[in-house]
Amino acid sequence: MSFNVGSYVEWTHIKGYIRCITDHYITICVNVHADSIFDCCVLCYKNDWDQVVIHKIGRAHVCTPVTPI
């Protein structure tokens, strides 16, 4: 699947904008604030990408990869 930063997507019950794309996961931001330190984003791993529906292209964001625990 081909993703773009800023695309509006839906994955299961989660809806939001793609913030970051790596080889192993994408982040879907579901709640965005003026101060991005308070943004709420969800990791969607590559094995779930076939369940992601792309709705439209949004605005681009800076990508800061997250290190999973």
N, C-alpha and C positions, 0 to 999 in steps of 0.2 A: 504494500500500500504506500502511496506517496502522500506525505504530510507536508504542510507548510506552517511555519510559525505565524500565529495570528488567526489561523483558521478556526471557525466555530464548529465544534464537534459534539457528538453525543456518544457515550459509551455506557451501556446498560442504563442506569438511572442518573448518570453523571452528564451534565452539560456545561461546556465552558470553552475557553480559548486555549489553543496550543501555545505554550510558553517556550518549551524547549524540546528539541528532538535530538536523540542520541541513537547509537546503533542498537541499544538495548531497551530503551523506554522513551515515552513522550510524557511531558507534564501537561495536564489539563487544569487550567486555573478556573475554579468555580466561583470564587469571590475575590474581587480585585478592589483594592483601596488606593487612595491618593499616595499613601506611603506604602510602597510595595513590600516592606518588611512584614506587613500584616496580611498579605495575600494568602489565600488558601488554594493550594494546588494538589492534584492527585497524580500519582505515578500510574501509568498504564504500560505494562511490560509488553515486549514484542509478541509474546505468545497470545496476547489478547487483541492485537491490532486488527484482526479480521472482524471483530465486533464493533469497531469504531465507524460511525457514520459522519462524513464530512458534510456540513450544511452550507457554509459560505466562507469566503476569505475575509478576514478581519484585519486589524492593524498589527504590525510587527512589534515584538518586545525583545528586550535583551535576554539572552540565554545564559543562565548560570547553572551548569550541571549539578545535580544533586547526588550525593553519595548515599545509596541505600544502606540501611542499618543491617 
